[in-house]
Amino acid sequence: MTIAVFGNLYRAQAVLQLNIILDFLLEHQVEILLDGEWYENLKNGGFKNIEKIGRVPDRLQEADMALSIGGDGTFLSTAARIGSTGIPILGVNAGRLGFLADVPGDEIIRALNAVIHGNYRIEKRTLLEINASDGTAFDYPYALNEISVSKQDTSSMISVTASVNGDKINTYQADGLIISTPTGSTAYSMSVGGPLVVPQAENFIISPVASHSMTVRPLIIPDSWVIDLEVISRTRSFLVSLDGRSKVLEQGTKLKISRAGFVINVVKQPDQTFFDTLKNKLMWGADRRIDDLSL
C-alpha cells in the first residue's frame, strides 16, 4: 500500500502527529510519499529513515490513499492537490473544529490500523465548478465547500442576479452570495443561516450574506442545475472565492457554476456518521435542560 501525506508544516500539532504517523506506517511496511515542504524539512532535519520516503510531486499517481494532517483548510488544499485522480483522502485533525479532518489525535493509530486492514468506507463528495464569461482562468476551478461572490474594498452592498437553468430566481442585494455543496453546508453557508445538509444529498445551497431583505432565505436546488450569476458593484469589481482561494473580477463578468465532472473520495471509519460529527463538533441537538435533569 502507498500513502501520500499532506499537511500544515506551520502547525506544531501537525508536526507531532506526522512523526507518529510515519513511525507507524514504516513499521507496517507501508510505502510513504511525503509532500514537498515536509519532505525537505525532514531531510534537512536529519530524519533517519528519509531514504525510505518518496516525494509526492514525483509519484502522486502511485498513491492508494492520501492523508491530510491539519484542519479543514488543509483538507481542502489536499483535495485540490488530489483533484480528479480519485485518490481517497483521510483527514487527521490537528486544527480546531475539524469536519473534514475528523480523526482526532488520540485515534490516529486506530484509524491507520483500520486503513491498512481495509476496514473503512468511502463517501463521495460533490464539487462545484466555475467558468467566467471573460475567459478568466482559475488555477483550480473547483470547490469542495463553496463558491462565494462578495463585495470588495467598500461598505456598500453588491447586487447579484442569480438564475438557474436560464430562469431568473432573484436579484440579491447583500454583502455577497454563497453557492455551497452539502459538504460545505457546515462551513461558510451555515454561518449565514444556511441549512445543514447530509453529504449524500444531491443538492446545492444558495445563501445570501447579510441580505438587505428579510424576505430572502437560503434556497436548496438539485445539483444537476446550472447557476448563472451576474454582479453589479459600486467599485465595478467584485471578489470570487473558491474554498477561500480568491480572485478579483471586473463587473460585467458573468459566472456559470455547475457540478464538477468528478468527486472527492473521503475516507470514513465504519462506525462514524454525519450525525455523530454534528453532535461532537457542534453540540447539535444538545439540550441543557435534559442534562440538568440527569444531575
C-alpha positions as CSV (number, residue, x, y, z in Angstrom):
1,M,0.0,0.0,0.0
2,T,1.2,3.5,-0.8
3,I,0.0,6.5,1.1
4,A,0.7,10.2,0.2
5,V,0.9,12.5,3.2
6,F,0.0,16.2,3.1
7,G,-0.2,18.7,6.0
8,N,0.3,22.0,7.6
9,L,4.0,22.4,8.2
10,Y,3.4,25.5,10.4
11,R,1.1,23.8,12.9
12,A,3.1,22.3,15.7
13,Q,0.4,19.7,16.5
14,A,0.5,18.5,12.9
15,V,4.3,18.0,13.0
16,L,3.9,15.9,16.2
17,Q,1.3,13.8,14.5
18,L,3.4,13.4,11.4
19,N,6.1,11.7,13.4
20,I,3.6,9.3,14.9
21,I,2.1,8.5,11.5
22,L,5.5,8.0,9.8
23,D,6.7,5.6,12.5
24,F,3.5,3.6,12.3
25,L,3.4,3.4,8.5
26,L,7.1,2.4,8.3
27,E,6.7,-0.2,10.9
28,H,3.9,-1.7,8.9
29,Q,5.9,-1.5,5.7
30,V,3.6,1.0,4.0
31,E,5.2,3.0,1.3
32,I,5.1,6.7,2.0
33,L,5.1,9.7,-0.3
34,L,5.6,13.0,1.5
35,D,4.5,16.4,0.3
36,G,7.4,18.6,-0.9
37,E,7.9,21.0,2.0
38,W,7.6,18.3,4.7
39,Y,10.0,16.1,2.8
40,E,12.6,18.8,2.6
41,N,12.1,19.7,6.2
42,L,12.6,16.1,7.4
43,K,15.6,15.7,5.1
44,N,17.3,18.9,6.4
45,G,16.5,17.8,9.9
46,G,18.3,14.5,9.5
47,F,15.3,12.2,9.7
48,K,16.8,8.7,10.0
49,N,14.5,6.9,7.5
50,I,14.3,9.6,4.9
51,E,15.7,7.3,2.2
52,K,12.5,5.1,2.7
53,I,10.2,8.0,1.8
54,G,9.3,9.3,-1.6
55,R,8.1,12.7,-2.7
56,V,4.5,13.5,-3.7
57,P,5.2,15.6,-6.7
58,D,7.1,12.8,-8.4
59,R,4.8,9.9,-7.7
60,L,1.3,11.1,-6.7
61,Q,-0.4,8.8,-9.2
62,E,1.0,5.8,-7.4
63,A,-0.8,6.6,-4.1
64,D,-3.6,4.4,-2.9
65,M,-4.7,6.9,-0.3
66,A,-3.9,10.4,0.9
67,L,-3.6,11.6,4.5
68,S,-4.3,15.3,5.3
69,I,-2.8,16.4,8.6
70,G,-4.2,19.7,9.8
71,G,-7.5,21.4,9.9
72,D,-10.3,21.6,7.3
73,G,-8.4,24.2,5.4
74,T,-5.5,21.7,5.0
75,F,-8.0,19.1,3.9
76,L,-9.4,21.5,1.2
77,S,-5.9,22.2,0.0
78,T,-5.2,18.4,-0.1
79,A,-8.4,17.9,-2.1
80,A,-7.2,20.5,-4.6
81,R,-3.9,18.7,-5.0
82,I,-5.6,15.3,-5.4
83,G,-8.0,16.8,-8.0
84,S,-9.7,14.3,-10.3
85,T,-7.3,11.4,-9.6
86,G,-9.9,9.7,-7.3
87,I,-7.4,9.0,-4.6
88,P,-9.4,8.8,-1.3
89,I,-8.4,11.2,1.5
90,L,-8.4,10.6,5.2
91,G,-8.4,13.7,7.4
92,V,-6.4,13.8,10.6
93,N,-7.3,16.7,12.8
94,A,-4.5,19.0,14.1
95,G,-6.7,22.1,13.9
96,R,-9.8,23.2,15.8
97,L,-13.2,22.2,14.6
98,G,-12.5,19.5,12.0
99,F,-15.5,18.4,10.0
100,L,-13.4,17.1,7.1
101,A,-10.2,16.4,9.1
102,D,-12.2,14.4,11.7
103,V,-9.8,11.8,13.1
104,P,-8.7,13.2,16.5
105,G,-5.1,12.9,17.6
106,D,-5.8,10.2,20.1
107,E,-7.4,8.0,17.4
108,I,-4.7,8.2,14.8
109,I,-3.2,4.7,15.3
110,R,-6.7,3.1,15.4
111,A,-7.7,4.8,12.2
112,L,-4.4,3.9,10.4
113,N,-4.7,0.3,11.5
114,A,-8.2,0.2,10.1
115,V,-7.0,1.6,6.8
116,I,-4.2,-1.0,6.5
117,H,-6.7,-3.7,7.0
118,G,-9.3,-2.3,4.6
119,N,-11.7,-1.5,7.4
120,Y,-13.1,1.8,6.2
121,R,-15.8,3.2,3.9
122,I,-15.7,5.9,1.2
123,E,-18.0,8.9,0.9
124,K,-18.2,10.5,-2.4
125,R,-18.4,14.3,-2.1
126,T,-19.7,16.6,-4.9
127,L,-17.7,19.6,-6.1
128,L,-18.6,22.9,-7.7
129,E,-17.1,24.1,-11.0
130,I,-16.9,27.7,-12.1
131,N,-16.5,29.3,-15.5
132,A,-16.1,33.1,-16.2
133,S,-17.6,34.7,-19.3
134,D,-14.4,36.8,-19.9
135,G,-12.2,33.7,-20.0
136,T,-10.6,34.4,-16.6
137,A,-8.6,31.3,-15.7
138,F,-8.7,29.8,-12.3
139,D,-5.7,27.8,-11.1
140,Y,-8.2,25.2,-9.8
141,P,-11.7,26.0,-10.9
142,Y,-13.4,23.6,-8.4
143,A,-14.6,23.9,-4.8
144,L,-15.4,21.2,-2.3
145,N,-17.1,23.5,0.2
146,E,-18.4,26.6,-1.6
147,I,-18.0,29.3,-4.2
148,S,-18.9,32.8,-3.0
149,V,-19.1,36.3,-4.5
150,S,-18.7,39.3,-2.3
151,K,-18.0,43.0,-2.2
152,Q,-14.5,44.4,-2.4
153,D,-13.0,47.3,-0.5
154,T,-16.2,49.1,0.2
155,S,-19.0,49.1,2.8
156,S,-21.6,49.2,0.0
157,M,-23.6,46.1,-0.8
158,I,-23.5,44.4,-4.2
159,S,-26.3,43.3,-6.4
160,V,-26.2,39.6,-7.5
161,T,-28.7,38.4,-10.1
162,A,-28.9,34.6,-9.9
163,S,-30.6,32.3,-12.5
164,V,-30.9,28.5,-12.6
165,N,-31.3,26.7,-15.8
166,G,-31.8,30.0,-17.6
167,D,-34.7,31.2,-15.3
168,K,-34.0,34.2,-13.0
169,I,-34.7,33.3,-9.4
170,N,-33.7,36.6,-7.6
171,T,-31.5,39.7,-7.5
172,Y,-29.8,39.6,-4.1
173,Q,-29.0,43.0,-2.5
174,A,-26.4,41.8,0.0
175,D,-22.8,41.7,1.1
176,G,-22.4,38.5,-1.0
177,L,-23.8,35.2,-2.2
178,I,-22.7,31.7,-1.3
179,I,-23.2,28.6,-3.5
180,S,-22.5,25.6,-1.3
181,T,-22.2,21.8,-1.7
182,P,-23.7,19.5,1.0
183,T,-20.1,19.2,2.3
184,G,-19.9,23.0,2.7
185,S,-23.3,23.2,4.4
186,T,-21.4,23.1,7.8
187,A,-18.9,25.8,6.7
188,Y,-19.5,29.4,5.4
189,S,-23.1,28.6,4.4
190,M,-24.0,27.6,8.0
191,S,-22.5,30.8,9.4
192,V,-25.0,32.9,7.4
193,G,-28.0,30.7,8.4
194,G,-27.9,28.1,5.7
195,P,-29.4,24.6,6.4
196,L,-27.3,21.6,7.4
197,V,-27.4,19.0,4.5
198,V,-26.2,15.4,4.7
199,P,-23.2,14.8,2.4
200,Q,-25.1,12.2,0.3
201,A,-27.7,14.8,-0.7
202,E,-27.5,15.7,-4.4
203,N,-28.2,19.4,-3.9
204,F,-26.6,22.9,-3.9
205,I,-27.5,25.6,-1.4
206,I,-27.8,29.3,-2.4
207,S,-27.4,31.5,0.6
208,P,-27.2,35.4,0.8
209,V,-24.7,37.1,3.1
210,A,-26.2,39.9,5.1
211,S,-29.2,40.3,2.8
212,H,-30.9,43.7,2.6
213,S,-34.3,42.0,2.5
214,M,-35.7,40.0,5.4
215,T,-37.9,38.0,3.0
216,V,-34.9,36.3,1.3
217,R,-33.8,33.0,2.7
218,P,-31.4,30.2,1.7
219,L,-32.6,28.1,-1.2
220,I,-31.8,24.4,-2.0
221,I,-31.7,23.3,-5.6
222,P,-30.8,20.0,-7.3
223,D,-27.0,19.8,-8.1
224,S,-27.9,18.9,-11.7
225,W,-29.0,22.5,-12.3
226,V,-26.7,25.2,-13.7
227,I,-26.4,28.5,-11.8
228,D,-25.6,31.8,-13.6
229,L,-24.5,34.9,-11.6
230,E,-24.2,38.5,-12.7
231,V,-22.8,41.1,-10.2
232,I,-23.2,44.8,-10.0
233,S,-20.9,46.7,-7.7
234,R,-20.1,50.4,-7.0
235,T,-16.4,49.6,-7.3
236,R,-17.1,48.0,-10.7
237,S,-15.4,44.8,-9.4
238,F,-16.1,42.0,-7.0
239,L,-14.4,39.1,-5.3
240,V,-15.0,35.5,-6.1
241,S,-13.7,32.8,-3.7
242,L,-13.4,29.1,-4.2
243,D,-12.9,27.4,-0.8
244,G,-11.0,30.5,0.3
245,R,-8.9,30.9,-2.9
246,S,-9.9,34.4,-4.1
247,K,-9.7,36.4,-7.3
248,V,-10.9,39.8,-8.2
249,L,-13.1,40.0,-11.3
250,E,-14.5,43.0,-13.2
251,Q,-18.1,44.0,-13.2
252,G,-19.9,42.5,-16.2
253,T,-18.1,39.2,-15.9
254,K,-20.8,36.5,-15.8
255,L,-20.2,33.3,-13.8
256,K,-21.5,29.9,-14.6
257,I,-21.5,27.4,-11.7
258,S,-22.3,23.7,-12.1
259,R,-21.5,20.3,-10.7
260,A,-18.0,19.2,-11.4
261,G,-17.4,16.1,-13.5
262,F,-15.6,14.2,-10.7
263,V,-15.9,13.7,-7.0
264,I,-13.6,13.7,-4.0
265,N,-13.5,10.4,-2.1
266,V,-13.4,10.9,1.6
267,V,-12.3,8.1,3.9
268,K,-14.6,7.5,6.9
269,Q,-14.4,5.0,9.8
270,P,-17.1,2.4,9.6
271,D,-18.8,3.4,12.9
272,Q,-18.7,7.1,12.1
273,T,-21.8,9.0,10.9
274,F,-22.5,12.6,9.8
275,F,-24.8,13.0,12.8
276,D,-22.1,11.9,15.2
277,T,-19.9,14.6,13.7
278,L,-22.6,17.2,14.2
279,K,-23.1,16.2,17.8
280,N,-19.4,16.1,18.6
281,K,-18.3,19.2,16.7
282,L,-21.4,21.5,17.0
283,M,-23.2,20.0,20.0
284,W,-26.1,19.5,17.6
285,G,-29.3,18.5,19.3
286,A,-27.8,19.1,22.8
287,D,-30.4,20.2,25.3
288,R,-29.1,21.6,28.6
289,R,-32.5,21.1,30.2
290,I,-32.2,17.3,29.8
291,D,-28.6,17.4,31.0
292,D,-29.7,19.3,34.1
293,L,-32.4,16.7,34.8
294,S,-29.8,13.9,34.9
295,L,-27.9,15.6,37.7
